[in-house]
Structures are given as C-alpha cells and as structure tokens.
Amino acid sequence: MACAAHMVARMMMTLHLGQTLTFTGDPFREGPSATTHSSRGAVLVEGGRVIETGEADALRAAHPQADVRDHGDGLILPGFVDAHMHYPQTAMIASWGKRLIDWLNSYTFPEEGKFADRAYADEIAARTLDLAIANGTTALTSFCTIHPGSVDAFFAAAEARGMAGFAGKTCMDRNAPDYLSDTAQSAHDDSKTLIERWHGKGRATYVITPRFSPTSSPEQLGALGALWVANPTCLMQTHLSEQVDEIDWVKGLYPQARDYLDTYEAHGLLGERGLYGHAIHLEPREADRLREVGAGLVHCPTSNTFIGSGLFDMAARVAEGQRIGLASDTGGGSSFSMLRVMGAAYEIGQLKRNPIHPAQLLWLATEGSARVLHAQGEIGRLAPGSAADMIVLDLASTPAIAQRSALASDIWEALFPTIMMGDDRAIAKTYVAGRQMKG
C-alpha cells in the first residue's frame, strides 16, 4: 500500500519544458555571468513546490511518469515579486497631475475611506490580485488602510489564490482626515490582533505599517516600534525620503531628528526586516545606517516619475552595499506590470548615466525583492524547495517585440525588448504554487 501511495504521489509530478533562466549569484556583484540559461530546460514540480531543475532531456528521462507541459520557446521564470504597493489605490491608478502631498489629499484619502466597507475591500482586493496574476506577479507587499477589515480582505483574497501575501494595517493618527485616523493605542492593538490572526498562517506575512512620519505622531511610531520588538519575525514597511517637500515637512514636524530616517530610528522602527519605500533623497548618515542594519530599500520607478519624486541612484546604492527590491507602488505607480516597472528602472538608470543590465532588472523583480522580504528560497527563484510560483514569458508577444527579438544573438537581447515594450500579453502563463492561474 505504501508503495502504491508513493506511485500515486509520483504521478502527480509536472515537468515544465521551455527556455529557463536561473541566477547562481547576484548580478549586481558578479554581472550577467551570475545566471544560467538553457534553451531547452525543465522545471519539475510536485505538491506546489519545485523538486528539480535541469535540462529537459535529462529530466524527462529521469522522470518518465511526470505530466509534461511543453512551453516551446517560452521562457520559464519565477513569478515577479512586487515589494511595495497599495492595493486600496487600485481603482484610482493613473490619477492626473498632483505631487505627493496634494495627491494623497485629492485622490488617495477619499478612496481609502471607502474601505470601511468590507464588501468594497473584498472587491478591490480580488481585482488587485487578479490584475497581478495577469501581469505575472505572484507575490505582493501591500499597504492596506486603517480599517482592519481591509487587511482581512487582502489576506483572504491571497489565501484563496494560494499567493504569498505581505501586508498590514496602515496607521495614521495625524495629518489625515478624521475618517482615516486611528490613535497610537488603536494602531498598536489593531495591528497586534491582525498579527495573531494572520502572521505565518499559510503564505501570509504580517507587515507593521506606519504610513510615514508625517501622518504618525511620535507616540504612534513608538507604539508600533514596541509592537515590532514584541513580534520580531514580522516585517515593517513605511516610506522614506520620497520627495523634497515631504522631507521639509518631516523636518518641521520632528525638529529634534537628525534626518528623516531618525524619525523612525528613534522610535524603534529601523531594522533588518524594515522595508523603506523610495529612499531617493538620502543623506549620507541615512545611507550608512540603512546599510549597517541591513534594511531593505524598495525602488519604485514608475511612481517616482509619475508623481515627480526624483531619480533613485541605483549605482550609488549598490556601491554602498544596500539591499534593494523593486516595486510597482500602484496607484502612485502607473502600471500593474513589473515588466513596465523594470523598463522604468532602466530609463531612470539611463538618466543617472548607469544603464542597468537586463539580468540586474530581472533580479530586482524576482530574487532581489524576495531577499528584501526575507523570503528568499520561498519566492523569487525556481530552485529545489521553492514554491512553484512561476510564469512563462512569451518573447514575441507583439509584432514590434517579435521583430526585434528575432535579431537577438543571446538571451539578453531576446529578453530586453519584452522588458521595455512588454505588458500582460507577454505573460503566456502564470502558476501560483504549481496551479495554473493564467493561460
């Protein structure tokens, strides 16, 4: 009987064939040679996890009982990892003509107020995750709203789809409308309850979430810092040095602080498991401290250009030894596609006289972001033991892309047109924990 059960389990294996591209190291440190490309590779999946990777012929011979899915010339990659976004802003993406502070007041806060209605939160959470899957994103890190139900809606929608979700209740107790304000105590208590309900349950990771220093009093930041100390396996996410007028605002609100980062550091909100969105206009001390503690910086290029925040200096941050992830920052970001986000990162790199190689762009959107989230080995890579979150990328999804990729002399020339011009049409298939969700 045990032998029969073993054979049944073995029959459930699926062997995916196609081009494969895997990282053997960090391409920012080692260059494109930190990758392995196979024009005819394979990924063996069982029970929602990657069992083995290698060459197609060898794995077919070793596992003749596996169900074979042949994706032809499709490029099999890990699903994209979006390390910073706002699912409550999905419905208001691409709102015209405001910089950060006015944009929050004009668009963001009125929309977030609607999330007091759990049914609305459920609707937008489902829409957001479906859009993510359509665009090849299989793991999301989201700010929610002050309403605990908005967190429940996000994690429930992720659970229903089998997705890895990273999220938390956004906390604000000043400089926000009354209908979006909590208190230092309620922010702590609501977040604590949500941690107990969701953190570590299935594929859910709770992220303690002060929006940013201007909308949190010192008392609230301190309460959330204490909560993080009590729950050290949680992540913490916030915003840092996104726009120069925001930095001036912070200086006025926290005159005793050495700099913007110090408003978090002084209240226990600086650490290795901290995620600091944007981090464009850093002071030298801030960069030094972020590197020293091993914090994660999250680059949001489509947002930075859309609302006029500035140009993230990737070369300087890499040279410092920072850990960096990549994110859509929807709805400040103007696209749900991480391909478009990678393209925008390249364009910003060009403006900073630092063209980013396609290997580095892909790393940022997969394993780089997974490392920032302390989820490497689980998401962002296709290696034995990782979740089978993966996509099949069509490198000829439109006539314009096809005519360019047809001239490619290597995988990078074939991939780069899709990074720059691709959209959801380039995502031929999306798998979440081995389950086909698109295509």
N, C-alpha and C positions, 0 to 999 in steps of 0.2 A: 504493500500500500504506500509506504514511504517513497519507494522508487517511482510508482505511478504518479504520486503527487509532484515529485520532482520533475518528471517529464512534462506534466501539465504546465508547471511554472515556466519550464524552459520554452514551451511552445508559445508563451506569451511574449517572448522577446521580439523586438522590432529592430531591423537593421536598415538604417537610412544611408543611402548612397548618393554621392554627388561630389562636388568640389568641397574641400574642407580647409579651414584656415585656423590655426591654433597658435597661442602665444606660449613660448618657452621662457620668456622673461619680460622685462619692462622695456618697451621700445623707446621710451624716453631716455633710458640709460644705455641700451645696447643697440638701438637703431632697428631697422626693418629685419635684421638677421635674427631678432628675438621672436621669430614666427616660423611656423612650418606650414607650407601649403601643399596640398595634394590635389592634383587634377582629377583623381578618382579615389576619394577617401570614403570612410564609413564611420558611422556612429551607432553603436549598439545600445539599445535602450530596453530596460526591464523595470517594471514597477515604478515608473515615473522618474527613474534615475539613469544616468549614463553608466554603462557597465564597462565599455571598452571603446577605444577609438583606434583607427589604423587605416591600412589600405583596404580597399573594397574587396579585392580578390582574396586576400588572406582572411579577412573576417567572414566572408561568405563560405570559404572552405572550412573554417573553424566552427561555424555555427550554421550548418545546413538547415536546421529546423526553424530558424528565425523567419518571421514575416518580413519580406523585403519591400522597402519603399524606395524606388529609384527616382531621384530628382534630377536626373540628367546632368546638365551643366549648371544647375542651381548651386549656389554657394551656401553651404550649411554653416551657420554661425550661432553663437549663443544669443538668446534674446537680449534686446537692449535694456539697459538699466538706467532709469531716469531718477537722478539723485536729489531733485528739488523741484516740486511743482505744487500748485494749489488747485486741487480738484474742484473746490467751490467756485472757481473762476472760469470753469469750462464754458458756461453759457455766454460769458462776456468777453471771450478772447477776441483780439483784434479790435478793441475799442479805440477810437481815434483821439490823438492829439493832446495827451497830458503827460507831464513828468510825474515822478513817483508820488509825491505827497498829494497833489491835486488828483492824480489818477486813483489813489486809494479813496479819497473822499467822494469823487464823482461817480466811480464805477464799482470799485471793489466792495466798499462797505454796504451800499444798498443791496448788492447781490448777495453778500454773505448773510445779511439779515433774513433772507428767505429760508435759511437752513434751520430756523426754529421749527419748521415744518418737516417732520421726519420723512414724510412721503416725498417731499421735494428733494431732500438729501439722498434718499434711495434712488430717485430718478437720475440725478446728476452723477452719483457715484457709478451707477450702471453704465451711463453714457460715456463717462470718462474712461472707464476700464475697457469698454468695447472699442473706443477710439484708439486706446493704447495698443490693444491687441492687433487691430487692423494695421497699425503702423510698426508692428514688430517689437513693441515694448512689452516685456513680460514681468517687470518689477518696477514699482512706483514708490517714491517717497513723497508724501503729501502733507502739507499743512491742511488742517480742517478748519472749522470755525470755533467760536467759543461754546457752541452747543454740543454737549456730549453725544447727542444723537447723530451728529454729523460724523463723529468718529466711528460709532457703531455702524453707520451706513457704509462707510468706506471699507472697514474690515469685513463686514458681511458680504459685500459685493466681491471683494478679493477672494474670500473663502469660497464663495460659490463658483468661482472660476479657477480655483486652485493656485492663485497667484501669490507670490511673495509681496507683502504689503508692509510699508513702513510709514507710520502716521501718528499724529497726536492732536489733541485739542489745542487750538490756537488761543493763547492767553493775552488779554489786554485789559488793563484797568485804568487807563487814562488816554487822553487824546484820541478817543474813539467815540462813536455815538453811544448813547445810553443803551440802545438795544443790542449793542455788541460789546458791552463792558461787563467784566466779572470783577472779582476782588482778589487780593493776594490769597486769602484763605480759600475761596471757592476754586480758584485756579489750582491750588495745591490739592484740594480734596477731590475735585472732579477728575484731575489727572491721576491721582492715586487709585481711584475707583476703576478708571479705564485701564490702568496698568494691570490691576488684578484681574480684570475681565479678559484682556486681550494679549498681553505681552507673553510671547513664547507659546501661544496657542496655535497649533498648526504652523502656518508660514507667516504669522503676524509678529511684527516687532514694534513695540511702542516707542515713540519719539517725543520726549518732553519738548514743548513748543511755545516758548515766548516769541511773539511775532518779531519784535525788535525793540531795542531800548526805548525809543520814543513813545511806544504805547504800553510800556510796563513801568510801574513805579519801582524804586529801589526795593520796597517791601515785597513786591511780587517777584522780582528777579531773585531775591534772597530766598523766598519760599520755594521757588522752583529749583534753585540750587540745592537746597536741603533735600528736596524730593529726589534729585539726581544722585546725591550721596547715598540716600537710602535705597536706591534702585540702580546700582552701577552698571547693570547689563543693558539698561535702556540706552538709546541714543538721545541726543539733544540737538535740536535744529533751530536756527534763527537766521537773521540777515545781518550783514556786516559791510559797512563802507560801500554801499551801492551807488550813491550819488553825493556830490559835494555839498549840495544844500542840506541833505539829510545829515551829513557829518556835522555841519554847522549847528543844526538843530540839536543834535546829541550833545555838543559842547555846551550849549545853553542850558540843557536840562540836567546835565551832570558836570557842573563846573569843577568839581574836585577830581574828576577822572583824568588820567594821564593821556588817554586817547579813547577812541570808540571801543576797542577791544577791552579796555579796562573796565568798562561798564558791566561787562559780563564776568570778567576775571574776578573782580571784587566781590561778586555775589555767587561764586561757585559754579559759574557756567562756562568755564574754559577747561577742556579736557580732550583726551584722545578720542573719545566717542562723540565729540561735538562736530556738528556739520554747520559750516558758516557760508551761507549763500552769498555769491557775488564777490566780495573781498577784492574790489577793484582798486580802491584808493588807499592802500595800506601804508601806514607809517613804518619805518624800519623796526621799531620796537615790536609792533604788532606782528610783522612777518617773523621776527625772531621767536616770539613766544608761541605762535602757531606751530612753527616747525619744532620747537623744543618739546611741546606736549604731544606732537604727532596728530594734531587736529586735521579734519578734512575740509578742504576748500572746494566749493562747488561752482564751477564756471557755467554761466547762463547766457550764452552769446546772443541768442535771438531776442531775449528780453533786454539785454544791455543796449543793443542797437535800437530796438523798437521804442523804448521809453527814454532813450538818450542818456544812459547812465555813464558810459565810458568804455574804455577798451582794456580788458583784462590782459595783464602782461604774463602770458604763459611761459615765455623763455625765462623771465626773472624768477617766477615762482618755482619752476622746475630746477633751475640752478641752485635755489635755496634748499632744495630737498623737500618741498611741500608735497603732501598727498592731495591729489586733485581728482575730482569727478566731474561729470558733465550732466547738464540738466536742461529741460525744456522751459522751466519756470512758467508754464501756462498758468493763468492767462496773461501775465506780463510778456511772456514769450508768445510769439505769433504763430506757432506751429506745434502740432502734436507729434510731428515726425522727428525722431532722433537723427535721421539722415539729414534733414534740414538743419538741425542743431549742429551736427558735425560740420556741415558746409559753412555755417555761420562762424564756427570756431576757426575754420581755415581762413575765412575772409578777415576776421579780426587779427589773426596771426600775420597775415599779409600786411595789414595796416601798421602792425608793430614791427615789420621787417623780420618776421620769423615764420616762414611757411611751415606749417605742421604737416608731417608726412601722413599719408593715409593709414599706415599702421598705428601711428600715435592717436589719430582721430578715432579709429575703431577701438583701440584700447580704452580711451576715455569713456566711450559709450557702453563698455562692457565690463571688463575686469577692473579697470581703474575706478569706476563708480562702485563696483562691488566691494573693493578694498576700502573705500571711504566709508561704506556702510558696514564694515566689519563682517561682510557676508561672502568673502572670497572662499571659493571651494563649494559654495552652495549655489550661487548665481554668477552670471557674467563670464562663465567659461564652460566648455564642453570637455570634461575630463572625468575619469572614473570616480564615482561617488557624488558628482554634482547633480543637481536637479536637471532634468531633461527639458529645460526651458530653451527653446531654440527656434530659429527662423530659417527659411530657405529664401535666399535673396536672388531675384532674377536680375542678372547683369545686363539685360537687354529689354527692359520693361517698356520703353517708349522708343519710337523711331530715332529720336535725337540721341538717346543714350546708346542704342544699338549700333548706330553708325560709328560712334566714337569708340566703343569698347571693342568693336570688330578689328580695330587697328592696334589693339594693345599687344605689347611684347612681353608683359608679365602680369601677374595678378594685381599689382597695384595700379597699373594703367587700366586694367579692366574694371577695377572697383571704384576708382576715383570719380568717373563720370556719374555713377549712381549716387555717391556721396554728395556731389554738387547739384545734381538735377533730379535725383530720385524722390519719390513720395510713396504713398501707400500702395501704389501699383507695383512697386519693386518688391514688396513683401509677398512672395508667392504663397508661403505657408507660415503659420505661427503655431508652435506647440508649447503648451504650458504643462509642466510635469509630465511630459510624454503624450498629452492629449491634444489632438489637433483642434485648434480653435479658429483657424482661418485657412482657406484654400481647399 
